[in-house]
Amino acid sequence: MNKAQFVELVQKSGGYKTKVEADTAIKAFTEAVTAALVANEEVSLVGFGNFAASLQKGKSGKVPGTSKTYSTADKMVPKFKPGKSLKDSVAAAK
């Protein structure tokens, strides 16, 4: 599903009159979650899931087939853990 299709789905599901209103709602949600994660806060939507930022440790390794090595720095990455209700709904869709 691409963004345009998702906007239409949100419009129908949310009862929005126009696609612009639905797109605005999606943008507001994503910006709010992004702002919370940047502030290192967790967003918990009961039944849907949790959005959180966690530290990913840097690593080092060797490039296959060469003698070159590389290393990456520690960084913060977004994580999503689905809630039970979401897991159950997806599992029932088989």
trRosetta pair geometry for C-beta under 8 A, 3 or more apart (Angstrom, degrees):
i j d omega theta_ij theta_ji phi_ij phi_ji
1 5 4.6 -127 -161 92 84 128
1 6 5.4 105 141 -60 116 86
1 9 7.4 -3 -167 -14 144 143
2 5 5.2 94 54 14 67 103
2 6 7.0 -127 105 -6 34 94
3 6 5.5 -58 -146 38 33 112
3 7 6.2 38 155 -24 68 102
4 7 5.7 -48 -149 30 31 113
4 8 6.8 31 151 -17 61 103
5 8 5.7 -53 -154 35 34 113
5 9 6.5 36 149 -20 65 105
6 9 5.5 -52 -148 36 36 114
6 10 6.3 35 153 -17 67 103
6 26 7.2 98 124 -110 111 151
7 10 5.8 -54 -147 38 31 109
7 11 6.3 38 150 -26 64 104
7 19 5.3 60 143 -162 119 95
7 22 5.0 124 -170 108 74 118
7 23 5.0 1 -130 -74 126 83
7 26 6.6 -91 -100 -9 77 148
8 11 5.5 -50 -148 31 32 116
8 12 6.6 26 156 -13 64 104
8 19 6.7 -24 -83 -111 61 108
8 22 7.6 119 -80 97 17 163
9 12 6.0 -57 -150 39 30 106
9 13 5.9 20 157 -11 67 114
10 13 5.8 -59 -134 46 30 106
10 14 5.4 8 172 -1 68 121
10 16 7.0 22 126 9 81 131
10 22 4.3 141 98 -166 104 112
10 25 6.5 -169 159 79 134 123
10 26 6.0 -159 -12 -59 175 108
11 14 6.6 -64 -128 49 15 95
11 16 4.6 -89 -135 62 64 106
11 18 7.3 -89 -130 122 123 19
11 19 5.5 -51 -70 -98 144 57
11 21 7.4 103 -115 72 87 90
11 22 3.9 -80 -71 -49 76 151
12 15 8.0 22 176 -66 23 36
14 22 6.3 151 50 -112 130 91
14 25 6.5 -172 162 86 174 171
16 19 7.7 112 109 -92 125 20
16 21 4.1 -173 -166 96 119 117
16 22 4.3 -177 55 -60 157 84
16 25 6.8 -135 -74 -6 141 137
17 21 6.0 68 47 13 73 148
18 21 4.9 105 61 3 80 97
18 22 7.3 -144 101 1 48 86
19 22 5.5 -55 -151 40 40 113
19 23 6.0 42 151 -22 71 105
20 23 5.7 -53 -145 38 29 111
20 24 6.3 34 152 -22 63 105
21 24 5.6 -52 -148 34 30 114
21 25 6.6 33 152 -20 63 103
22 25 5.6 -52 -151 33 33 113
22 26 6.6 33 151 -18 65 104
23 26 5.6 -52 -149 36 34 112
23 27 6.3 35 153 -18 66 105
24 27 5.7 -53 -146 38 31 111
24 28 6.3 33 154 -22 64 106
25 28 5.7 -52 -146 34 30 112
25 29 6.4 30 155 -19 63 106
26 29 5.8 -56 -151 36 30 111
26 30 6.3 21 157 -12 66 108
27 30 6.0 -59 -144 42 29 105
27 31 6.0 26 160 -16 66 112
28 31 6.0 -59 -143 41 26 108
28 32 6.2 26 158 -20 63 110
29 32 5.9 -60 -147 36 26 109
29 33 6.4 21 158 -14 64 107
30 33 5.9 -54 -144 39 31 108
30 34 6.1 34 155 -21 64 109
31 34 5.6 -54 -145 38 30 114
31 35 6.3 32 156 -21 65 106
32 35 5.8 -52 -146 35 29 111
32 36 6.5 29 154 -18 63 105
32 43 7.9 111 125 -108 90 146
33 36 5.8 -56 -150 36 32 111
33 37 6.3 27 155 -16 66 108
33 43 5.4 -88 -126 12 81 166
33 51 5.4 12 -160 89 113 169
34 37 5.9 -59 -147 39 29 107
34 38 6.3 31 155 -21 65 107
35 38 5.7 -52 -146 35 30 112
35 39 6.4 22 155 -10 63 109
36 39 5.8 -64 -151 44 30 106
36 41 4.4 -85 -173 74 83 108
36 42 7.5 -46 152 87 117 5
36 43 5.0 93 99 -55 156 108
36 51 7.3 92 88 95 122 118
37 40 7.3 37 -176 -84 37 25
37 41 7.1 -101 -76 57 26 63
37 43 7.3 -60 -54 -6 82 110
37 51 6.3 -77 -70 143 114 109
37 52 7.2 146 -116 -168 92 18
37 53 4.5 124 -167 -48 86 111
37 78 5.6 1 -160 -105 156 99
38 53 7.7 119 -68 -53 21 155
40 53 5.7 -96 -117 62 56 127
40 76 7.7 -89 -94 -139 91 148
42 50 6.0 -5 -179 -172 110 107
42 51 6.9 164 -161 83 59 55
42 52 4.4 -9 -114 -98 94 94
43 50 6.9 157 83 -157 52 55
43 51 4.3 3 55 53 104 105
43 52 7.6 -162 28 -66 62 54
44 50 4.8 -12 -106 -107 74 89
44 51 8.0 -148 -68 29 37 63
45 48 3.9 -17 105 53 115 120
45 49 6.2 14 58 52 95 49
45 50 7.5 -176 26 -81 64 41
45 83 7.2 -115 90 -24 73 138
46 83 6.8 116 -176 -127 31 158
47 83 4.9 139 162 115 12 149
47 84 7.2 -64 -129 60 50 74
47 85 3.7 4 -163 23 85 144
47 86 6.9 122 151 -28 59 80
48 82 7.5 -85 160 -149 44 64
48 83 5.2 67 65 18 17 127
48 85 6.9 -37 -63 71 38 112
48 86 5.4 75 -145 -49 41 125
49 80 5.8 43 141 -179 139 88
49 81 5.6 180 -164 89 97 48
49 82 4.3 -60 -91 -123 125 34
49 83 4.6 -135 -69 -18 50 79
49 86 5.8 -34 -42 19 101 152
50 80 7.2 165 84 -152 50 48
50 81 4.8 0 53 54 97 98
50 83 7.4 109 -20 -63 72 86
51 78 6.7 -18 -168 -167 93 102
51 79 7.4 153 -157 81 46 52
51 80 5.6 -17 -101 -101 67 77
52 78 7.6 147 83 -156 35 57
52 79 5.1 -22 68 63 83 100
52 80 8.0 160 24 -85 67 33
52 81 7.4 7 14 2 111 104
53 76 5.0 19 174 178 113 112
53 77 7.0 160 -154 77 68 27
53 78 5.8 -43 -98 -98 70 54
53 79 7.1 152 -108 14 19 84
54 76 7.1 159 80 -149 21 68
54 77 6.3 -30 65 62 71 77
54 79 5.2 15 8 -11 114 132
55 74 6.0 0 -173 -178 102 109
55 75 7.6 160 -151 87 59 24
55 76 6.0 -44 -95 -96 55 64
55 77 7.9 103 -141 17 12 79
56 74 6.8 167 84 -156 53 59
56 75 5.5 -14 57 66 100 74
56 76 7.3 145 11 -120 82 13
56 77 4.7 36 -22 -1 125 123
57 74 5.7 -32 -133 -108 38 90
58 71 6.3 47 159 170 116 86
58 72 4.7 -161 -149 96 83 66
58 73 4.8 -56 -90 -159 132 13
58 74 4.7 -80 -26 -51 93 54
58 75 7.5 90 -74 -9 80 77
59 71 7.0 -153 103 -146 35 61
59 72 5.6 15 45 41 67 103
60 69 6.4 22 178 172 100 108
60 70 6.7 -175 -148 94 62 46
60 71 3.9 -19 -97 -100 92 88
60 72 7.5 -168 -75 16 48 62
61 69 6.9 -177 97 -153 30 74
61 70 6.1 -11 60 58 73 85
61 71 7.9 148 14 -86 55 50
62 66 7.8 -164 172 78 85 69
62 67 7.6 -47 -156 -156 111 31
62 68 7.1 137 -158 86 64 48
62 69 5.2 -42 -99 -101 65 74
62 70 7.8 155 -102 16 19 74
63 66 4.8 -4 91 53 108 110
63 68 4.4 5 26 75 124 102
63 69 7.2 -147 -3 -89 80 22
63 70 6.5 77 -49 -14 93 110
72 75 7.7 -62 155 -6 105 113
82 86 4.5 -119 -171 89 105 127
82 87 5.3 128 119 -57 122 86
82 90 7.8 -26 -178 6 159 138
83 86 5.0 92 58 12 75 103
83 87 7.0 -139 99 -5 37 92
84 87 5.6 -57 -145 38 31 113
84 88 6.1 30 158 -20 67 108
85 88 5.8 -55 -146 37 27 110
85 89 6.4 28 156 -20 63 107
86 89 5.8 -55 -146 35 30 111
86 90 6.4 25 158 -14 65 107
87 90 6.1 -61 -149 39 27 106
87 91 6.1 25 156 -18 65 112
88 91 5.7 -57 -143 39 29 111
88 92 6.2 27 158 -20 64 109
89 92 5.9 -58 -147 36 27 109
89 93 6.8 36 152 -33 60 105
90 93 5.7 -51 -156 18 34 119
91 94 6.9 -18 176 -23 44 105
